[in-house]
Amino acid sequence: MQKRMLPLITAAIVCSGSFASAQQRADRPLPSVTAAEVSEQHHVISVVGRLQPKNRIVHFTPNAGYVSKVSVEEGQFVEEGQALFTLRRKDDITNVYKPNVVTARIAGWVSRVDVQEADEVSSDEPAVVIIGTEGYVLDAAISDKDAFKVRIGQRVSARTSGGSRITGVLANRSQEPDYDTGLFSLTFHFPNSQRTYVGEFVTIDLPVDRDKGLFVRRDLVIRRYGKYFLWTITEDNKLSAREVALGPTYGDLVRIDKGLSEGERYLTVLTGREKEGDVIGKPEK
């Protein structure tokens, strides 16, 4: 009995293997096809600058006199209205006049303290500098070729000297250039909630030459006899080498100005064995 069953078992195994092979051919992925869609592309230029505090307030001595007290030191955080230093009038020999207490006009970090106790000062001398916490400003320059290709209010991505990525916004562009250099001034704003510090050197990736249209990868366009072709898919799923007219390139993409309409399908993976009229999705023999 055992010897008679062996051939049947072997045959079953062979049939199972043939079925799996056929199933694999049926499940073979079809060539990559996509539909043409309108998108926006742009070139990117780099501009550089250093981060400055958005608010920087210099507190001056309000009158001539002597510094009787300095209440803060560099690096200290102060609140708006907090005492910074105290002055006594120069002619107040008998302490008749009330001391003049100078307070912080904004909340922030003390950047500089230019007075010391017992210093004799004149009116309107810089005494304490405070930098605010509202964020950063960065000033940069751009050529006249690109100045009017940027949009006020557009968001930008930047790289810090420490390798961090930060995002900000283009807040302003000068109406006139520096007539000696021909460069226009740009002002960017960056929030304070990022890993940055005052004076950090930053490189900004600034999009210019924005363009809308139908874009395909340049490696999908075939050049033959001085003309350009794209393998498109007809409604009955057949390959058709469609002649196209090319526009400007943006990185790895090229704009198709003629020969391709929105929604039409085209091949996105080429093997070099494509032929006119081949049916897409037909199983290989």
C-alpha positions in Angstrom: 0.0 0.0 0.0 2.7 2.4 0.9 4.6 1.9 -2.5 1.4 2.5 -4.5 0.7 5.8 -2.7 4.2 7.3 -3.3 3.6 8.2 -7.0 0.3 9.9 -6.1 2.0 12.0 -3.5 4.9 13.0 -5.8 2.4 14.0 -8.5 0.5 16.2 -6.0 3.7 18.0 -5.1 4.6 18.7 -8.8 1.0 20.0 -9.5 1.3 22.2 -6.4 4.6 23.7 -7.7 3.1 24.4 -11.2 0.1 26.1 -9.6 2.4 28.4 -7.5 4.4 29.3 -10.5 1.3 30.3 -12.5 0.0 32.2 -9.5 3.3 34.2 -9.3 3.1 35.2 -13.0 -0.5 36.3 -12.4 0.6 38.4 -9.4 3.6 40.0 -11.2 3.3 43.8 -10.7 2.4 45.8 -13.8 4.7 48.5 -15.2 4.6 51.7 -13.2 2.1 54.2 -14.7 1.0 57.6 -13.4 -1.4 60.3 -14.5 -0.1 63.7 -15.4 -0.9 66.3 -12.7 -0.4 70.1 -12.5 2.2 71.0 -9.8 4.3 73.9 -8.8 8.1 73.8 -8.9 10.8 76.3 -8.2 14.5 76.9 -8.1 16.2 77.5 -4.8 19.0 80.1 -4.0 20.9 80.5 -0.8 21.1 83.7 1.2 23.0 84.1 4.5 23.0 86.3 7.5 23.2 86.4 11.3 20.3 86.2 13.7 19.6 89.4 15.6 17.0 89.9 18.4 13.7 91.2 17.1 13.6 93.7 20.0 16.8 95.3 21.4 16.2 98.1 23.8 19.0 100.4 25.0 18.2 102.0 28.4 19.9 105.4 28.7 20.6 107.5 31.8 17.7 110.0 32.1 19.9 112.7 33.8 23.3 113.5 34.9 24.3 112.2 38.3 25.8 109.3 40.2 24.9 105.6 39.9 23.9 104.6 43.4 22.8 101.1 42.6 23.0 98.5 39.7 20.3 95.9 40.1 21.1 93.5 37.2 24.0 91.8 35.6 24.7 90.4 32.1 22.9 87.2 31.2 20.1 87.8 33.7 16.5 87.6 32.7 14.3 90.5 33.7 10.6 91.3 33.6 9.1 94.4 32.1 9.1 97.1 34.9 11.9 95.5 36.9 14.5 97.9 38.3 17.8 98.1 36.3 19.8 100.8 38.0 19.3 103.9 40.2 20.6 107.4 39.8 21.1 110.3 42.2 21.2 113.8 40.9 24.6 115.3 40.7 23.6 118.4 42.7 21.8 116.3 45.4 24.4 116.8 48.1 22.1 116.4 51.0 19.9 113.6 49.6 16.9 115.9 49.2 15.7 114.5 45.8 14.2 111.1 45.4 16.5 108.7 43.5 15.6 108.0 39.9 15.0 104.3 39.3 15.3 103.2 35.7 13.2 100.1 34.9 13.1 97.6 32.0 10.9 98.6 29.1 10.6 95.0 27.9 11.0 91.5 29.3 14.1 89.8 28.1 17.8 89.0 28.7 20.3 91.6 29.9 22.8 91.8 27.1 25.1 94.6 28.4 25.6 96.6 31.5 27.7 99.7 30.9 27.4 101.4 34.3 28.8 100.5 37.7 27.9 101.8 41.2 29.5 105.2 42.0 30.0 106.0 38.3 29.4 109.6 37.4 27.3 109.8 34.3 25.9 112.4 32.0 22.4 112.5 30.6 21.5 110.1 27.7 24.4 107.7 28.2 23.8 104.1 27.3 23.5 102.1 30.5 21.7 98.7 30.1 20.8 96.8 27.0 18.0 94.2 27.0 17.2 91.8 24.2 13.6 90.6 23.9 12.2 87.1 23.6 9.9 87.7 20.7 12.2 86.0 18.2 14.9 86.9 15.7 15.4 89.1 12.7 17.9 88.3 9.9 18.9 90.7 7.3 20.3 89.4 4.0 21.0 90.7 0.5 19.8 89.4 -2.9 20.6 90.2 -6.5 18.4 92.3 -8.7 17.9 89.2 -10.9 16.1 87.4 -8.1 14.8 90.2 -5.9 11.3 90.4 -7.5 10.9 86.6 -7.8 10.4 86.2 -4.0 7.1 86.7 -2.3 6.7 88.8 0.9 5.1 86.5 3.5 6.5 83.2 2.1 7.7 80.7 4.5 11.4 79.7 4.3 13.6 76.9 5.6 17.1 77.6 7.0 20.2 75.8 8.3 22.0 77.0 11.4 25.7 76.8 11.8 25.0 74.0 14.3 23.2 71.9 11.7 19.7 72.5 13.0 16.8 73.2 10.6 14.6 76.2 11.4 11.6 77.8 9.7 10.7 81.4 9.3 9.1 84.0 7.0 10.2 86.6 4.6 8.9 89.8 6.2 10.2 92.5 3.9 12.2 93.4 0.8 13.7 96.8 0.2 12.0 99.0 -2.5 15.4 100.1 -3.7 18.8 98.4 -4.0 22.1 99.6 -2.6 23.1 101.5 -5.7 26.8 100.8 -5.1 26.3 97.0 -5.0 23.0 96.6 -6.8 21.8 94.3 -4.1 18.3 94.5 -2.5 17.8 93.9 1.3 15.6 91.1 2.6 14.4 90.9 6.2 13.4 87.5 7.7 11.6 86.7 10.9 12.2 83.5 12.9 10.4 82.5 16.1 12.1 82.2 19.4 10.9 78.6 20.1 13.7 77.0 18.1 17.2 75.9 19.0 19.0 79.1 17.9 21.0 81.9 19.6 21.7 85.5 18.9 24.4 86.1 16.4 24.2 82.6 14.9 25.1 82.3 11.2 22.2 81.0 9.2 21.8 79.9 5.5 18.4 80.3 4.1 17.0 78.2 1.2 14.9 80.7 -0.7 12.6 79.5 -3.5 12.5 81.6 -6.7 11.2 81.2 -10.3 8.0 79.6 -9.2 6.3 77.8 -12.1 3.1 75.8 -12.5 2.6 73.1 -15.1 2.9 69.4 -16.0 6.2 68.1 -14.8 7.8 64.7 -15.4 11.2 63.3 -14.6 13.8 64.2 -17.2 15.0 60.6 -17.5 11.6 59.5 -18.8 11.9 61.8 -21.9 13.6 60.0 -24.8 15.5 62.0 -27.5 15.3 60.7 -31.1 16.4 62.4 -34.2 16.4 65.8 -32.5 12.9 65.4 -31.1 11.6 64.4 -27.6 9.2 61.6 -26.8 7.3 60.3 -23.8 5.9 56.8 -23.5 2.1 57.5 -22.9 -0.7 55.0 -22.3 -3.7 55.0 -24.6 -7.3 54.4 -23.4 -7.0 50.7 -24.5 -3.8 50.4 -22.4 -1.3 50.4 -25.3 2.0 52.1 -25.4 2.4 55.2 -27.6 5.6 57.2 -28.1 4.2 60.8 -27.9 6.2 63.7 -29.2 6.5 66.4 -26.6 7.8 70.0 -26.3 10.0 70.7 -23.3 10.0 73.8 -21.1 12.4 74.7 -18.3 13.9 72.2 -15.9 13.7 72.2 -12.1 16.1 69.8 -10.6 15.2 66.3 -11.9 11.9 67.5 -13.4 11.2 69.1 -16.7 8.0 71.0 -17.7 6.0 69.5 -20.6 4.7 72.4 -22.7 3.1 70.5 -25.5 2.1 66.9 -26.2 0.8 65.9 -22.7 -2.5 66.8 -21.1 -3.6 66.7 -17.4 -4.9 63.3 -16.5 -3.1 61.4 -19.4 -1.1 58.4 -18.3 2.6 57.8 -18.9 5.2 55.3 -17.9 7.4 56.1 -14.9 9.8 53.1 -15.2 11.6 52.4 -18.5 13.3 49.2 -19.4 14.5 50.1 -22.8 12.4 47.3 -24.3 9.3 49.4 -24.8 7.6 49.1 -28.2 4.8 51.0 -29.9 1.5 49.3 -29.4 2.6 47.0 -26.6 -0.3 46.2 -24.3 0.4 47.4 -20.7 -0.3 44.7 -18.2 -0.2 41.8 -20.6 1.4 38.7 -18.9 4.8 37.7 -20.2 5.0 34.4 -22.1 
